[in-house]
Amino acid sequence: MSSADSSSGDSLGDATSTYIESQVIMVTVRVIAPFSLTYGLFLMFHGSGSPGGSFQGGAIIGATVLMIAFAFGIEPTRDWIQNRTLVALATGGVTTFAMIGLIPLALGGNFLEYEMYKEEFGIKAKWGLEAIEIGGVAPIVASVVVGLFFLLAAGTMQDSVSEEVSGDE
């Protein structure tokens, strides 16, 4: 095997393993991730009564997972948060949103008419909004952010591997 052959083999190995371990980044993410996750949860729970909300909270929670993926590698993070978990979060969020919106419709009201909950069940209208914020929008946003990141990362990795393999032929 010539030196040119061994160097192309090394470049293929470099192209498929894009993760470079950095102790500084790993330690920083270990310190920051709990705080950013807590802030995302705070926004999610606090959102119906003040500025901010479940969309922003879900985006921050998703961004925290992305930060972990950048620090510790995409594949280990993908193994940790499996696709079925992301699908379950998105599906559960959509189902929650639809159920909370459709129950008033079934009772003769309008879609997402929270006042129907008070009239029919004695539940405060605020709790309908809280359920939408916490059980609907935040899980959808977080799972879509993480899922799109994993999808884009998989496409990038497949493209670089296929380019290297086709170049070797």
N, C-alpha and C positions, 0 to 999 in steps of 0.2 A: 504494500500500500504506500503510495507516494505521500509526500507532505501535503499536497493539495487535497488529496482525498481525506486525510485526517482533519484538515482544517474545515472542509465542508461538513464533515460529520460533527465537529464541534459547534459549528454555526447552527446546525439543525437542532442540536441539544439546547443551545442558547435560545433559539426561537420558540421552542416548545415550553421552556421554563422561564417565563417572564417575571417570576417572583424573585426578588432580591431581599434577603433578610437584613433588616436594620434594627439594631437594638434600641436606638434612640426612638425610632417611630413606634416600635412595639411597646416600649415603656410609656411613651406619651399617650398612646391609644388606651393602654390599660388604665391610666389615670383619668383621661378625659371621657371615655365611653360611659362610665356610670353617671357622670354629671349630665352629659348630653341626653342620655336615655331618660333620666329623671326630669329634665327640662321638657322633653317631648311629652312625657306622661302628664306633667303639670299643665302644659298647654291643652292637651287633650281633655283633661278633666275640668279645667277651668274655663274652657272656651265658650260654653253656652251662656255664661253670665257676664263675660267681659271680652275685650278684644283678644284676638288670637283664637285658636280653636282646634278642632280635630284635624282639619286639613294640614295646618302648620305642624301640629304635634305628630301626625302620621309621617309627614315628610322628614321631620327631625329624627324620628325613630328609624325610618328607612335609611337616612343618611348615616346614622350611627352604625348600622349593620354594614354599610358600604365602607365606612372608616375601618371597621374591624377586618373586612375583606382586604383592603389595601395594606393593612399592617401585617396580617397573618396569612395572607394568600387567599385567592379566590376559591380554589377547589376545596380547601379545608372548611371555608365558610359555607360553601354550597353543600358540603356534606353535613355540616352542623345544622343549617336551616334547609331542610329538604324541600324539593319542589311541591310535594303534597302539602306541606305546612303552608307555603305561600298560597297555593290554590284554596286550601281550607279557609285561610284568613280572608281572601278576596270573596269567596263564595259565601262565607258566613256574614261578611259585611253587607253584601248585596242582598242576601236573604233578610237580614235584620232590617235594612232600610226599606225593602219592599213590604215586609210584614207590618211595620209600624205605619207605613203610608197607606197600605191597602185595608187595614182593619177599619179605620174611619169611613173609607169608601164603601165597605160592605155594610156598615151601619147606617148608610144614607147620607153621610157627610161628604166632604171633599178629601182628595188625596193629601195626606199629612196635616189634616185638621186636628190639631192636638186637643182642642176643646171637647171633641167627642169622647176622649178618654175620661175627662172630668165628668161629663154628663152621664155616660154609660157605666163607667167602672169606678168612679170616685177617685181617679188618679189625677194628680196635678198635671197640667199641660207641660210644665217644665220638665217632667220626667220623660215625656215623649221626646222632647228635644235632646235631653241628656242621652237617651238610648240611641238616637240617630248619631249623635256626636261620638259616643264611646264605642258603641257596637257596630256602627255602620261605616262612617266616613274614615275614621282613623285606620282601622284594619285594612280597608281597601287601598288607601293611599300608601301605607307602609309596604304592603305586599306588592303593589304595582311598581313602586320605586325599586325595591330589591329585585323583583322578578325581571324588570327591564334591564337592570344592571347585569344580572346573571346571563340574560339572553344576549346582550351586546358583547359581554366578555366571552361567551362561548363562540359567537360568530367571529370575533377577532382572533381567537386562538385557532379556530378551524381554518380561517383564511391564511394565517401565517404558516400553519403546518402544511396545508395543501399547496401553497406556493413553493415551499421548500422541497416537498416531495416531487412536484412536477418539474422543478429545476434540476433534480438529480437524475431524471430519466434520460 
